[in-house]
Amino acid sequence: YTVTALRRWSCADKDLPGVDKIETIHVYDFDNTLFASPLPNKSLWNGQTIGQLGSPDVFLNGGWWHDSAILAATGEGVEKEEPRAWDGWWNEQIVDLVRLSMQQKDALCVLLTGRAERQFAELINRIVKSKGLEFDLITLKPAVGPSNQKFSSTMNFKLEFFTTLVNTYHRATEIRVYEDRPKHTKGFRDFFANLNRQLLNPVPPPPRGTIVAEVIQVPENATVLNAVTEVAEVQKMINNHNTAILAGTAPPTAIPFILRRTVFYTGYLIPAAASQQLQSLVHPPSNVSMSDIRYLANSILITPRPAPPSVLTKVGGIGRRLMWRVTGTACWEGKLWAARVAPIPSTEKVYTENNIPTVVLALRRGARPIDVSRIDNWQPVPVEKEFVFESTVGEKSLLRLEEEKFDYANPDKATSNPHPRPNQIPRGPTHSRGNAQQGKGLRNTGQGKGTKRMREDNDDDRDRDRGGRGGRGGHQRERGGQRGGRGGHRGDRGGRGRGGDRRQGQYRSLDDVGE
């Protein structure tokens, strides 16, 4: 183990300090430990699609965590964010610790991430440089290690690196590792405990003495992209994936995809700030656990489905704004809390399938939003305490990823798939796959197990251990959002939606996709 060999792990153009100068090692994870990396927004995608976006086996480029365009789109994009050092997108407490590590003469400061070296080295170097942070080592996961190692997962890669790191700086008496993922935190602690047990064994002679290892669990610090930007970047990823299939450069098992939208209901949608104020009207009994209550206060129902044109005409169309005031509150059987509302002015025409315009504020386990119709005893709100808020007519919807199909019986139909398999075309020119990559097949994996964050790991780390997670609310510069699911199977299938003249190689935007 030599300093020269260790330097081969690094993307930083910096000489390493001598072994005799280092007594402590500080290692910082990048994503959601040091930097608030964006995650798929659960308010945009259904659970299965969130899992598919995070899986490395769905898209040819590896998906969300392999696409540098996703990270580059953080905030307002590299060109605007780099001059202002991605202000607001850092865990400032960890930034302060990095600066202390930089000042400590006997400390080796390391940035370690499972992001792929080839795709992300330049971008991550730009991000940390913009903040004025300097690391002795900036280590990303290489396709092949310095000694031709193959890494089956991010965990495997990091443990291999730790082995080289502590054996190279064998005079260091302690190491601190900052990590946000509980699974990795446990894995690192177990690794160092096992390492110290091995170092206590005199046969064969150990390469170094034991080391005091502290793995610090960092609170998760997740964000989401601007919604329009996120959908656009995912659409680009789909287009590139489908284009590779058309070009015959994709593995034979790759399947083309299309985005479609599911509408759950149409309503007068309430913005986040007003929603939080409405939630303050909920006063559950002291003996009720907060984990049993789900807060809503996000809409006044118009219809529990996509609204037909006749209903949209009655409400003034999608996007119409309307003011409301709270006129009463009620609690049904200690399970459902709601507010009765009236338009401003009172002569304003409104439409709702409920007898009374209402906002479901919160639900306890066992209650459903439809139970609001059972309330017949409303407590009036004094005029001086009436709460006024604005709403916008809109649809609650989620996007989903589907396989793009081809109708072989009617190849000219608009629902036809422009990416047929070469051995499935009964006649006409063949679709060459002479240059197809001979690699692993792409499984259309999707839905994750739990509600934790997902990040690529090529096996069971972030792809199957992290799923959708509630975030920080959906405000604060597009932050908050929801944590995404991972793993699992693909979503519902479907065709192309609406008709239209389609030629091979042309991909529509979401505006062209039928519901």
C-alpha positions in Angstrom: 0.0 0.0 0.0 1.6 3.3 -1.2 0.5 6.9 -1.4 1.1 6.7 -5.2 -1.3 3.7 -5.5 -3.9 5.4 -3.4 -3.8 8.5 -5.5 -5.1 6.4 -8.5 -8.4 6.3 -6.7 -8.8 10.0 -6.8 -10.3 12.4 -9.4 -8.7 15.4 -7.6 -5.6 16.9 -9.1 -3.7 17.1 -5.8 -0.7 15.5 -4.3 -1.3 13.5 -1.1 0.4 14.2 2.2 3.0 11.8 3.5 2.0 8.8 5.6 3.9 10.2 8.6 1.9 13.4 8.5 -1.6 11.9 8.9 -3.0 10.9 12.3 -6.8 11.1 11.5 -8.9 10.5 8.4 -12.2 12.2 7.7 -14.5 10.8 5.0 -17.6 12.5 3.7 -20.3 11.1 1.5 -21.6 13.4 -1.2 -25.3 12.7 -2.0 -27.7 14.0 0.7 -24.8 14.1 3.2 -22.7 17.0 2.0 -24.9 18.1 -1.0 -28.7 18.1 -1.2 -29.0 16.0 -4.4 -32.4 15.9 -6.0 -34.6 12.8 -5.8 -37.5 11.8 -8.0 -40.5 13.8 -6.8 -43.3 11.6 -5.5 -45.8 14.3 -6.3 -45.0 13.8 -10.0 -44.6 10.0 -10.4 -46.5 7.0 -9.2 -44.6 4.6 -6.9 -43.7 2.1 -9.6 -42.2 4.7 -11.9 -40.2 6.2 -9.0 -38.7 2.7 -8.6 -38.0 2.4 -12.3 -36.3 5.8 -12.5 -33.9 4.7 -9.7 -33.2 1.2 -10.9 -30.0 0.8 -13.0 -31.7 -2.0 -15.0 -34.5 -0.1 -16.7 -32.9 2.6 -18.9 -29.8 2.1 -21.1 -28.0 4.9 -19.3 -28.7 3.4 -15.9 -31.4 5.8 -14.9 -31.6 8.7 -12.4 -28.4 8.1 -10.5 -26.3 7.5 -13.7 -27.6 10.5 -15.7 -25.4 13.5 -15.0 -28.0 15.7 -16.6 -30.2 15.1 -13.5 -27.6 16.3 -11.1 -26.6 19.2 -13.4 -30.3 20.4 -13.4 -30.2 21.0 -9.7 -31.6 24.4 -8.9 -31.6 26.5 -12.0 -28.9 24.5 -13.7 -25.1 24.5 -13.8 -24.7 27.8 -15.7 -26.7 29.8 -13.0 -25.8 27.7 -9.9 -22.1 27.5 -10.3 -21.4 31.2 -10.0 -23.5 31.3 -6.8 -22.0 28.0 -5.5 -25.3 26.2 -5.6 -26.4 28.3 -2.7 -29.1 26.6 -0.6 -28.3 23.1 -1.8 -25.7 22.2 0.8 -25.9 20.7 4.3 -24.1 23.6 5.8 -23.3 21.8 9.0 -21.3 19.2 7.0 -19.7 22.0 5.0 -18.5 23.5 8.2 -17.0 20.2 9.3 -15.2 19.9 5.9 -13.7 23.3 6.4 -12.4 22.2 9.8 -10.9 19.1 8.3 -9.2 21.3 5.6 -7.6 23.4 8.4 -6.5 20.4 10.5 -2.8 19.7 9.5 -2.8 16.0 10.5 -6.2 15.2 8.9 -6.7 13.6 5.6 -9.9 15.0 4.0 -11.8 12.6 1.6 -14.9 12.9 -0.5 -16.3 9.5 -1.3 -19.3 8.7 -3.5 -20.8 5.8 -5.3 -21.5 8.0 -8.4 -19.8 6.7 -11.5 -16.4 8.3 -12.1 -16.8 8.6 -15.9 -20.1 10.3 -15.8 -19.8 12.5 -12.7 -16.1 13.3 -12.0 -16.1 16.7 -13.8 -19.5 17.8 -12.5 -18.8 16.9 -8.8 -15.4 18.6 -9.0 -17.1 21.8 -10.3 -19.7 21.6 -7.5 -17.2 21.3 -4.6 -14.8 23.8 -6.1 -17.6 26.4 -6.4 -18.1 26.1 -2.7 -14.4 26.5 -2.0 -14.0 23.0 -0.6 -10.8 21.2 -1.0 -10.3 17.4 -0.5 -7.1 15.4 -0.5 -9.0 12.7 -2.3 -12.2 12.9 -4.4 -13.1 9.3 -5.1 -16.0 8.2 -7.3 -16.8 4.6 -8.3 -14.6 3.6 -11.3 -15.7 1.0 -13.9 -12.6 -0.9 -12.9 -10.5 -0.3 -9.8 -6.8 0.6 -9.8 -6.0 -3.1 -9.3 -8.6 -4.2 -11.9 -11.2 -4.7 -9.1 -14.8 -5.2 -10.2 -17.4 -3.7 -7.9 -20.8 -5.3 -7.6 -22.2 -2.5 -5.5 -21.5 0.9 -4.0 -21.0 -0.8 -0.6 -18.5 -3.2 -2.1 -16.6 -0.3 -3.8 -16.5 1.8 -0.6 -15.3 -1.1 1.6 -12.5 -1.9 -0.9 -11.5 1.7 -0.8 -11.5 1.8 3.0 -9.2 -1.2 3.1 -6.7 0.6 0.8 -7.1 3.9 2.7 -6.4 2.7 6.2 -3.6 0.4 5.2 -1.9 3.2 3.2 -2.1 5.7 6.1 -1.3 3.1 8.7 -0.1 5.6 11.2 -3.6 7.2 11.5 -5.2 6.3 14.8 -8.8 7.2 14.0 -11.2 7.5 11.1 -14.5 9.4 10.9 -17.1 8.6 8.2 -20.1 10.8 7.6 -23.0 8.9 5.8 -26.7 9.5 5.4 -27.9 6.0 4.6 -28.6 3.8 7.6 -27.8 0.6 5.7 -24.3 1.9 4.8 -23.8 3.3 8.3 -24.3 -0.2 9.7 -22.2 -1.8 7.0 -19.3 0.5 7.7 -19.5 0.0 11.4 -19.5 -3.7 11.0 -16.5 -3.5 8.5 -14.3 -1.5 10.9 -15.2 -3.8 13.9 -14.2 -6.8 11.8 -11.1 -5.1 10.6 -10.0 -4.4 14.2 -10.6 -8.0 15.2 -8.4 -9.1 12.4 -5.7 -6.6 13.3 -5.5 -8.0 16.8 -4.6 -11.4 15.4 -0.7 -11.7 15.5 -0.7 -14.3 12.8 0.1 -13.2 10.2 1.7 -10.0 11.4 -0.9 -7.2 10.9 -0.1 -4.4 8.4 -1.1 -1.7 11.0 -2.5 -1.2 14.5 -6.1 -1.0 15.3 -8.0 2.2 14.4 -10.7 4.0 16.3 -13.6 4.2 13.8 -16.6 6.5 14.2 -19.4 6.3 11.6 -21.7 9.3 12.0 -25.3 9.0 10.8 -26.2 12.2 9.1 -29.9 13.3 8.9 -31.1 13.0 5.3 -31.1 16.2 3.4 -33.2 15.6 0.2 -34.5 18.0 -2.4 -36.4 17.8 -5.7 -35.9 19.5 -9.0 -38.2 22.1 -10.4 -41.2 20.0 -11.6 -41.1 21.2 -15.2 -37.3 20.6 -15.3 -37.7 17.1 -13.8 -40.3 15.9 -16.3 -38.3 17.4 -19.2 -35.1 15.6 -18.1 -36.9 12.3 -17.7 -38.5 12.7 -21.1 -35.0 13.3 -22.6 -33.8 10.1 -20.9 -36.7 8.2 -22.4 -36.0 9.7 -25.8 -32.3 8.7 -25.7 -33.3 5.2 -24.5 -35.8 4.7 -27.3 -33.5 6.2 -30.0 -30.8 3.6 -29.1 -33.3 0.9 -29.5 -34.2 2.3 -33.0 -30.6 2.5 -33.9 -30.0 -1.2 -33.0 -27.4 -0.4 -30.4 -29.4 -1.5 -27.4 -29.4 -5.1 -25.9 -32.1 -7.3 -27.4 -34.0 -7.3 -24.1 -34.4 -3.5 -24.0 -37.9 -2.2 -24.3 -39.1 1.3 -25.4 -41.0 3.5 -23.0 -43.6 6.2 -23.0 -44.9 8.6 -20.3 -48.6 8.6 -19.6 -50.7 10.5 -17.0 -53.3 9.2 -14.5 -55.8 11.8 -13.2 -57.2 10.9 -9.8 -59.6 13.8 -9.3 -60.4 17.4 -10.4 -60.7 20.0 -7.7 -60.0 23.5 -6.6 -56.3 22.9 -5.6 -55.0 24.7 -2.6 -51.3 25.9 -2.5 -48.9 24.6 0.1 -48.8 27.8 2.3 -52.6 27.9 2.6 -52.7 24.1 3.1 -50.5 24.5 6.2 -52.7 27.2 7.6 -55.8 25.0 7.1 -54.1 22.1 8.8 -53.7 24.3 11.9 -57.5 24.0 12.3 -57.1 20.3 13.2 -57.1 19.6 16.9 -56.9 15.9 17.6 -57.4 14.5 21.1 -54.3 14.3 23.2 -54.5 10.5 23.3 -54.3 10.1 19.5 -50.8 9.4 18.1 -49.7 11.8 15.4 -48.6 8.8 13.3 -52.2 7.8 13.0 -53.2 11.1 11.4 -52.7 11.9 7.7 -52.9 15.6 7.0 -54.5 16.7 3.7 -56.1 20.2 3.3 -55.0 20.3 -0.4 -58.2 20.7 -2.4 -61.9 21.3 -2.6 -63.3 18.4 -4.6 -65.0 19.1 -7.9 -65.3 15.5 -9.2 -63.4 12.3 -8.2 -62.3 11.8 -11.9 -61.1 13.7 -14.9 -63.7 16.4 -15.3 -65.7 16.3 -18.6 -65.9 19.5 -20.7 -69.4 20.3 -19.3 -68.0 20.4 -15.7 -64.9 22.3 -16.8 -67.2 24.9 -18.3 -69.1 25.3 -15.0 -65.9 25.9 -13.0 -64.3 28.2 -15.5 -61.7 25.8 -16.9 -58.4 24.5 -15.8 -56.3 27.2 -14.2 -59.1 29.4 -13.0 -58.4 31.1 -9.7 -61.0 31.5 -6.9 -61.0 32.9 -3.4 -62.7 31.0 -0.5 -63.4 31.6 3.2 -63.8 29.1 5.9 -67.3 29.3 7.4 -67.2 26.2 9.7 -65.3 23.2 11.0 -66.2 19.7 12.1 -64.9 16.4 13.3 -66.6 13.2 12.3 -66.3 10.4 14.9 -62.8 11.5 15.9 -61.6 10.2 12.5 -62.0 13.0 10.0 -61.5 16.7 10.3 -63.0 19.1 7.7 -63.6 22.7 7.0 -66.8 24.1 5.3 -66.0 26.8 2.8 -67.8 29.4 0.7 -66.6 31.3 -2.4 -65.7 35.0 -2.4 -67.9 36.8 -3.4 -70.8 34.6 -2.3 -72.4 35.1 -5.7 -69.5 33.4 -7.5 -70.6 30.3 -9.3 -68.9 27.1 -8.1 -69.4 23.4 -8.7 -68.7 20.4 -6.5 -70.2 16.9 -6.4 -70.4 17.3 -2.6 -73.5 19.0 -1.2 -71.4 21.6 0.5 -68.0 22.8 -0.7 -65.6 21.3 1.9 -61.9 20.8 2.5 -60.9 17.5 4.1 -58.2 18.6 6.6 -57.0 15.3 8.0 -57.9 11.6 8.3 -57.3 9.1 11.0 -56.8 5.5 10.2 -60.0 3.9 9.1 -61.5 7.1 7.6 -61.9 8.0 4.0 -62.3 11.4 2.3 -65.8 10.4 1.1 -66.9 10.2 4.8 -67.0 14.0 4.8 -70.5 13.7 3.4 -71.6 12.2 6.7 -70.9 15.4 8.6 -74.2 17.2 9.6 -73.0 19.3 12.5 -70.7 22.1 11.6 -69.3 24.5 14.1 -69.6 28.1 12.7 -66.5 30.2 12.6 -66.8 33.8 13.8 -66.5 36.4 11.0 -63.4 37.9 12.6 -61.7 34.5 12.6 -62.6 33.5 9.1 -59.6 32.2 7.1 -59.4 33.3 3.5 -57.4 31.5 0.8 -57.0 31.1 -2.9 -57.4 28.0 -5.0 -56.8 27.0 -8.7 -58.9 24.7 -10.7 -56.7 21.7 -11.6 -56.3 18.0 -11.7 -54.5 15.8 -9.2 -52.5 13.5 -11.4 -49.3 11.4 -11.5 -47.1 10.4 -14.4 -46.3 6.8 -15.1 -43.8 5.0 -17.2 -45.2 2.4 -19.6 -43.9 0.1 -22.3 -44.5 1.5 -25.7 -46.3 -1.2 -27.7 -46.6 -2.0 -31.4 -49.9 -3.2 -33.0 -48.7 -5.7 -35.5 -52.2 -6.3 -36.9 -52.6 -2.6 -37.6 -49.0 -1.2 -38.1 -50.3 2.2 -39.4 -52.4 3.0 -36.3 -51.3 5.8 -34.1 -50.9 3.4 -31.1 -48.3 1.4 -33.0 -44.9 1.1 -31.5 -42.1 2.5 -33.7 -39.6 0.1 -32.0 -40.6 -3.4 -33.2 -38.3 -6.3 -32.5 -36.6 -7.5 -35.7 -37.7 -11.1 -35.4 -41.3 -9.9 -34.9 -41.7 -8.1 -38.2 -43.4 -10.5 -40.6 -42.4 -8.7 -43.7 -40.7 -5.6 -45.1 -37.3 -4.2 -44.2 -35.6 -5.8 -41.2 -34.6 -3.7 -38.2 -30.9 -4.5 -37.9 -29.4 -5.5 -34.6 -26.0 -6.3 -35.9 -24.4 -3.8 -33.6 -26.5 -4.7 -30.5 -24.5 -4.7 -27.3 -24.1 -8.2 -25.8 -24.5 -7.4 -22.2 -27.0 -7.9 -19.4 -30.6 -7.6 -20.3 -32.6 -4.7 -19.1 -35.2 -5.8 -16.6 -38.2 -3.4 -16.3 -37.9 -3.2 -12.6 -39.9 -0.8 -10.5 -41.6 -0.5 -7.2 -39.6 -0.3 -4.1 -40.1 -2.0 -0.7 -40.3 0.9 1.7 -40.4 4.6 1.9 -36.8 5.4 1.9 -34.7 7.2 -0.7 -33.3 5.4 -3.6 -30.0 5.7 -5.3 -28.2 3.5 -7.8 -26.1 0.6 -6.5 -26.3 -2.0 -9.2 -27.6 -4.6 -6.7 -29.6 -4.3 -3.5 -28.3 -1.1 -2.0 -30.2 1.9 -3.1 -32.2 0.2 -5.8 -34.1 -2.1 -3.5 -33.5 -0.7 -0.1 -34.8 2.8 -0.7 -38.3 3.7 -1.8 -40.6 6.8 -1.6 -40.1 9.0 1.3 -42.0 12.0 2.5 -39.9 15.1 2.2 -39.9 18.7 3.5 -43.1 20.0 2.2 -42.8 21.1 -1.4 -41.5 24.6 -0.9 -38.1 26.2 -0.2 -36.8 26.6 -3.7 -38.4 23.4 -5.1 -37.3 21.5 -2.1 -39.0 19.0 0.0 -40.9 16.9 -2.4 -41.2 13.3 -1.7 -38.8 10.5 -1.4 -39.0 7.9 -4.1 -39.6 4.2 -4.2 -37.2 1.7 -5.8 -36.9 -1.9 -7.0 -40.0 -4.0 -8.0 -41.9 -4.6 -11.2 -43.0 -2.4 -14.0 -46.2 -0.4 -14.1 -49.4 -0.7 -16.1 -49.0 -1.1 -19.8 -50.6 0.9 -22.4 -50.4 2.2 -26.0 -49.6 5.6 -27.3 -52.8 7.4 -26.5 -54.1 9.9 -29.0 -53.7 9.5 -32.7 -51.7 11.6 -35.1 -49.1 11.2 -37.8 -46.1 9.4 -36.2 -42.9 8.6 -37.9 -40.2 6.4 -36.5 -37.7 8.3 -34.4 -40.0 11.1 -33.5 -41.0 11.4 -29.8 -43.8 13.5 -28.5 -43.7 15.7 -25.4 -46.0 15.1 -22.5 -48.5 17.5 -24.0 -49.0 15.0 -26.8 -49.5 12.0 -24.6 -53.1 10.9 -24.0 -54.5 10.2 -20.6 
